[in-house]
Amino acid sequence: MPELAHDLLTDPVPTGAPITDRRPSGPTRAVLLLATLAVTTMVTAGCTPTTAASTGAASRSGAAGSATSVAPGSGPASAPPAADPRGGLTSSTVPDPSSVPAGGGVLPVEDPDHSAAQPFPAAGTCHARAVPNGTLPDPACTPGATDPHVTQATIATTICRSGGYTNTVRPPASVTGTEKRSAMRAYNDTAPTSSYELDHLVSLELGGSPNSPHNLWPEPGAAPNPKDKLETALHDLVCSHRMTLTDAQNAIATDWVNAYRQVLGTTPPAP
């Protein structure tokens, strides 16, 4: 607790001190305490106290301009998201999207032929990473990749359109079955194929590349799995304009377990 606030709350008044030496009392003391706590909170949050004149100027300029987006992890947090009118996530279940960390780089943009199985890295050259409550793919083999047809400008006609989207771009089982076995060889996974899901690291509902080996990996565990819940949550945030498409793609590609904690406010169930 700051020194002034601590003094106001705890320091005793000297016995027999004249009234002019006593600390403020009543409303005056309360106002001083609240002002101190307010300034401390602003400093802790990285804000700078403003004067009434600067506050008024900011309000006038804000009214004349338009809202701007805040990149994840930068700037003060925005107001909690409102309830999703489509019946999805609400502010009580989803923290501020600005708390979700941005990814480490630009993801590949690729769209190989959906009707043909793609080549994967050589056997045993990819290594999954075990983390608490989850598994992450090898970033050298599976950094994630996005579909060039899905951008922030096209979400209304692609991933956010009514009637569904993913079934229109998902490769057929004859292709994904072959690719699943190739991905398992690359990751040196020897358990039965039923022990894994051929996962799109950047999911199709977030504009992930449907058939790029950079976006496909053998995720341990059968479907559905905890990562699916995160994919749905991020999709709701993107389609309700509470998070940009790029931020959602980068967050899930970089570390989906960490993004799960940030977006859903809890750790994924243990595999």
MIDOTOR-621661 format. One line per field, with one value per residue (C-alpha): residue number from 1; residue in three letters; x, y, z. Coordinates in nm, 4 decimals. Each point is the difference from the previous one (the first is absolute). Layout:
seq <- (NUM,...) $
type <- (ALA,...) $
px <- (X,...) $
py <- (Y,...) $
pz <- (Z,...) $
This chain:
seq <- (1,2,3,4,5,6,7,8,9,10,11,12,13,14,15,16,17,18,19,20,21,22,23,24,25,26,27,28,29,30,31,32,33,34,35,36,37,38,39,40,41,42,43,44,45,46,47,48,49,50,51,52,53,54,55,56,57,58,59,60,61,62,63,64,65,66,67,68,69,70,71,72,73,74,75,76,77,78,79,80,81,82,83,84,85,86,87,88,89,90,91,92,93,94,95,96,97,98,99,100,101,102,103,104,105,106,107,108,109,110,111,112,113,114,115,116,117,118,119,120,121,122,123,124,125,126,127,128,129,130,131,132,133,134,135,136,137,138,139,140,141,142,143,144,145,146,147,148,149,150,151,152,153,154,155,156,157,158,159,160,161,162,163,164,165,166,167,168,169,170,171,172,173,174,175,176,177,178,179,180,181,182,183,184,185,186,187,188,189,190,191,192,193,194,195,196,197,198,199,200,201,202,203,204,205,206,207,208,209,210,211,212,213,214,215,216,217,218,219,220,221,222,223,224,225,226,227,228,229,230,231,232,233,234,235,236,237,238,239,240,241,242,243,244,245,246,247,248,249,250,251,252,253,254,255,256,257,258,259,260,261,262,263,264,265,266,267,268,269,270,271) $
type <- (MET,PRO,GLU,LEU,ALA,HIS,ASP,LEU,LEU,THR,ASP,PRO,VAL,PRO,THR,GLY,ALA,PRO,ILE,THR,ASP,ARG,ARG,PRO,SER,GLY,PRO,THR,ARG,ALA,VAL,LEU,LEU,LEU,ALA,THR,LEU,ALA,VAL,THR,THR,MET,VAL,THR,ALA,GLY,CYS,THR,PRO,THR,THR,ALA,ALA,SER,THR,GLY,ALA,ALA,SER,ARG,SER,GLY,ALA,ALA,GLY,SER,ALA,THR,SER,VAL,ALA,PRO,GLY,SER,GLY,PRO,ALA,SER,ALA,PRO,PRO,ALA,ALA,ASP,PRO,ARG,GLY,GLY,LEU,THR,SER,SER,THR,VAL,PRO,ASP,PRO,SER,SER,VAL,PRO,ALA,GLY,GLY,GLY,VAL,LEU,PRO,VAL,GLU,ASP,PRO,ASP,HIS,SER,ALA,ALA,GLN,PRO,PHE,PRO,ALA,ALA,GLY,THR,CYS,HIS,ALA,ARG,ALA,VAL,PRO,ASN,GLY,THR,LEU,PRO,ASP,PRO,ALA,CYS,THR,PRO,GLY,ALA,THR,ASP,PRO,HIS,VAL,THR,GLN,ALA,THR,ILE,ALA,THR,THR,ILE,CYS,ARG,SER,GLY,GLY,TYR,THR,ASN,THR,VAL,ARG,PRO,PRO,ALA,SER,VAL,THR,GLY,THR,GLU,LYS,ARG,SER,ALA,MET,ARG,ALA,TYR,ASN,ASP,THR,ALA,PRO,THR,SER,SER,TYR,GLU,LEU,ASP,HIS,LEU,VAL,SER,LEU,GLU,LEU,GLY,GLY,SER,PRO,ASN,SER,PRO,HIS,ASN,LEU,TRP,PRO,GLU,PRO,GLY,ALA,ALA,PRO,ASN,PRO,LYS,ASP,LYS,LEU,GLU,THR,ALA,LEU,HIS,ASP,LEU,VAL,CYS,SER,HIS,ARG,MET,THR,LEU,THR,ASP,ALA,GLN,ASN,ALA,ILE,ALA,THR,ASP,TRP,VAL,ASN,ALA,TYR,ARG,GLN,VAL,LEU,GLY,THR,THR,PRO,PRO,ALA,PRO) $
px <- (0.0000,0.1424,0.1452,-0.2640,-0.2870,0.1677,0.0547,-0.3580,-0.1265,0.2430,0.2054,-0.1245,-0.0783,0.2451,-0.1591,-0.0830,0.0969,-0.1770,-0.2756,0.2142,0.2571,-0.2492,-0.0390,-0.3003,-0.3164,-0.3428,-0.0700,0.3367,0.1920,-0.2152,0.0536,0.3772,0.0048,-0.2094,0.2099,0.3189,-0.1336,-0.1253,0.3391,0.1738,-0.2342,0.0631,0.3778,-0.0118,-0.2016,0.2490,-0.2237,0.0870,-0.2377,-0.1523,-0.1193,-0.3537,0.1123,0.1773,-0.2934,-0.2362,0.2279,0.0241,-0.3768,-0.0481,0.2546,-0.1471,-0.3448,0.1289,0.1972,-0.0756,0.0921,0.3322,0.0983,0.2576,0.2482,0.0065,0.2345,0.0368,-0.1690,-0.2681,-0.2637,-0.3264,-0.3404,-0.1231,-0.1712,-0.3759,-0.2208,0.0209,-0.3415,0.0519,-0.0135,0.3745,0.2441,-0.0709,0.2096,-0.0492,0.1685,0.2578,0.2632,0.1119,0.1433,0.2897,0.1375,0.0575,0.3668,0.0815,0.1843,0.3688,-0.0057,-0.1835,-0.1603,0.0417,-0.2913,-0.0560,-0.2784,0.1226,-0.2348,-0.2720,-0.0453,0.3569,0.2004,0.2932,0.3582,0.1034,0.3454,0.2163,-0.0709,0.1106,0.1029,-0.2838,-0.0274,-0.3127,0.0472,-0.1674,-0.1183,-0.2196,-0.3516,0.0737,0.2293,0.1356,0.1228,0.3544,0.0137,0.2553,-0.2337,-0.3391,0.0128,-0.3599,-0.1182,-0.2958,-0.2342,0.0479,-0.3772,-0.0729,0.0977,-0.1430,-0.1844,-0.1634,-0.1006,-0.3686,-0.0093,0.2318,0.0529,-0.2785,-0.2717,-0.3197,-0.0482,0.3520,0.3362,0.2489,-0.1692,0.0392,0.3801,0.0918,0.1934,-0.1656,0.0706,0.1943,0.2525,0.0068,0.0356,0.3207,0.1250,-0.0686,0.2290,0.2663,-0.0202,0.0273,0.3144,0.1494,-0.0675,0.1131,-0.3389,-0.0407,-0.3307,-0.3159,-0.1334,-0.3119,0.2197,0.0490,-0.1977,0.1374,-0.0343,0.0034,0.2194,-0.1770,-0.3492,-0.2142,-0.2494,0.2810,0.1070,0.2723,0.1410,-0.2068,0.2737,0.3406,0.2457,0.1115,-0.3436,-0.0575,0.1357,-0.0932,-0.1534,-0.0086,-0.3488,-0.3198,-0.2359,-0.1609,0.2767,0.0691,0.1523,-0.3372,-0.1580,0.2635,-0.0568,-0.3713,0.0689,0.2417,-0.2413,-0.2719,0.2340,0.1033,-0.3525,-0.1319,0.2852,0.1550,0.3301,0.1692,0.0409,0.3788,0.0216,-0.2100,0.2040,0.3324,-0.1133,-0.1102,0.2985,0.2601,-0.1199,-0.3559,0.0284,0.0929,-0.2695,-0.2526,0.0884,-0.0183,-0.3282,-0.1932,0.1451,0.1044,0.2495,-0.0925,-0.1038,0.2941,0.0356) $
py <- (0.0000,0.3490,0.1907,0.2747,-0.2462,-0.2131,0.3022,0.1162,-0.3420,-0.1058,0.2811,0.0902,0.3578,0.1172,0.0139,0.3543,0.1480,0.3273,-0.0213,0.1781,-0.2841,-0.2804,-0.1812,0.0724,-0.1677,-0.0722,0.0857,0.1711,-0.3107,-0.2235,0.2224,-0.0008,-0.3784,-0.0605,0.2435,-0.1762,-0.3433,0.1236,0.1419,-0.3188,-0.2154,0.2110,-0.0173,-0.3764,-0.0418,0.2054,0.3050,0.3648,0.2165,0.2736,0.3465,0.1095,0.1988,-0.2938,-0.2276,0.2378,0.0263,-0.3764,-0.0300,0.2541,-0.1647,-0.3440,0.1171,0.1324,-0.3125,-0.3680,-0.2883,-0.1695,-0.3548,-0.0777,-0.2726,-0.2847,0.0671,0.3740,0.3048,0.0164,-0.2707,0.0787,-0.0328,-0.3560,-0.1449,0.0205,-0.3046,-0.1665,0.0438,-0.3300,-0.1806,-0.0561,0.1132,0.2883,0.2369,-0.2254,-0.2935,0.1708,0.2402,0.3060,-0.1222,0.2459,-0.2398,-0.2675,0.0046,0.0654,-0.2605,-0.0040,0.0755,0.0047,-0.3330,-0.1584,0.0609,-0.3187,-0.1840,-0.3280,-0.2171,-0.1350,-0.3137,-0.1295,-0.1211,0.2304,-0.1048,0.0238,0.0243,-0.3095,-0.2634,0.0887,0.3562,0.1719,0.0069,0.0927,0.1962,-0.1168,0.2882,-0.0042,-0.1005,-0.0323,-0.0681,0.2493,-0.0829,0.0497,0.3634,-0.0893,-0.2578,0.1451,0.3770,0.0349,0.1357,0.2068,-0.0088,0.2942,0.0093,0.0834,0.3500,0.2582,0.1497,-0.3304,-0.1554,0.0856,-0.2096,-0.2776,-0.1147,0.2123,-0.0626,-0.1749,-0.3526,-0.1195,0.0314,-0.2687,-0.2849,0.1930,0.0101,-0.3130,-0.2548,-0.3403,-0.2900,-0.1796,0.2858,0.0645,-0.3711,-0.0196,0.3273,-0.1135,-0.3005,0.2204,0.2502,-0.2776,-0.1328,0.3494,0.0331,-0.3593,-0.0890,-0.3758,-0.0404,-0.0941,0.2754,0.0145,0.1419,0.3228,0.2649,0.1519,0.3527,0.3315,0.2076,0.3130,-0.1449,0.0268,0.2132,0.2512,0.0010,-0.2621,-0.1524,-0.3117,-0.2193,0.1483,-0.2332,0.3106,0.0073,-0.3723,-0.2123,-0.3163,0.1417,-0.2624,-0.1065,-0.0665,0.2741,0.1986,0.1286,0.3102,0.1928,-0.0177,0.2071,0.2705,0.0029,0.0639,0.2739,0.1822,-0.0366,0.1676,0.2854,0.0554,-0.0156,0.2407,0.2422,-0.0250,-0.1350,0.0322,-0.3070,0.0340,0.0221,-0.3142,-0.1917,0.1002,-0.0793,-0.3548,-0.0735,0.1235,-0.1815,-0.1272,-0.1126,0.3495,0.1525,-0.2391,0.1334,0.3613,-0.0265,-0.2503,0.0940,-0.3522,-0.2672,-0.2685,-0.3343,-0.2335,-0.2337) $
pz <- (0.0000,-0.0815,0.2940,0.0056,-0.0121,0.2672,0.2221,-0.0381,0.0998,0.2723,0.1552,0.3463,0.0930,0.2666,0.3390,0.1030,-0.3359,-0.0761,-0.2568,-0.2615,0.0177,-0.0485,-0.3302,-0.2210,0.1144,-0.1335,-0.3671,-0.0507,0.1037,-0.2210,-0.3036,0.0525,0.0355,-0.3119,-0.2029,0.1089,-0.0868,-0.3376,-0.0947,0.1178,-0.2089,-0.3100,0.0443,0.0559,-0.3195,-0.1970,-0.0320,0.0616,0.2041,-0.2126,0.0775,-0.0570,-0.3041,-0.1624,0.0773,-0.1734,-0.3029,-0.0246,0.0189,-0.2773,-0.2281,0.0719,-0.0985,-0.3308,-0.0901,-0.0291,0.2267,-0.0552,0.0829,0.2667,-0.0766,0.2532,0.2875,-0.0715,0.1436,0.2665,-0.0013,-0.1723,0.1614,0.0595,-0.3086,-0.0169,-0.0318,-0.3386,-0.1680,-0.1798,0.3331,0.0331,0.2632,0.2362,0.2040,0.3015,-0.1741,-0.2220,0.1341,-0.1930,-0.3343,0.0415,0.2632,-0.2623,-0.1025,-0.3622,-0.2011,-0.0697,-0.3722,-0.3315,-0.0833,-0.3450,-0.2367,-0.1998,-0.1803,-0.1540,-0.2063,0.2300,-0.2086,0.0269,0.2999,0.0670,0.0852,0.3655,0.1607,0.0185,0.2637,0.3511,-0.0820,0.1914,0.3794,0.1956,0.3223,0.3186,0.2193,0.3113,-0.1042,-0.3675,-0.2942,-0.2524,-0.3502,-0.1229,-0.1192,-0.2673,-0.1551,0.0938,0.0487,-0.1184,-0.3339,-0.1155,-0.2966,-0.2418,-0.0592,0.3649,0.1092,0.2389,-0.2984,-0.0982,0.3335,-0.0541,-0.3179,0.1195,0.3581,0.1530,-0.2564,0.0999,-0.1258,0.0749,-0.1673,0.1012,-0.1871,-0.3236,0.0263,0.1977,-0.2118,-0.0468,0.2358,-0.2733,0.0125,0.3736,0.0807,-0.2025,0.1454,0.3554,-0.0447,-0.1607,0.2856,0.2592,-0.1699,-0.0047,0.3747,0.0653,0.1515,0.0068,0.1879,-0.1930,-0.2263,0.2203,0.2781,-0.1961,-0.1799,-0.3205,0.1290,-0.1816,0.2330,-0.1255,-0.0205,-0.3116,0.1917,0.0552,-0.3645,0.0305,-0.3158,-0.0752,-0.1476,0.0778,0.1787,0.1909,0.1608,0.0628,0.2836,0.1945,0.3168,0.2790,0.1050,-0.1863,-0.1166,0.1484,0.2255,0.2130,-0.2923,-0.1773,0.2773,-0.0450,-0.3758,0.0512,0.2556,-0.2303,-0.2918,0.2063,0.0918,-0.3614,-0.1405,0.2642,-0.0818,0.3452,-0.1326,-0.3360,-0.2169,-0.0038,0.3796,0.0407,-0.2589,0.1554,0.3547,-0.0793,-0.2254,0.2491,0.3132,0.0057,0.3652,0.1151,-0.2215,0.1590,0.3462,-0.1135,-0.1930,0.2098,0.3375,0.0974,-0.0969,-0.2545,0.1486,0.0376,-0.3013) $
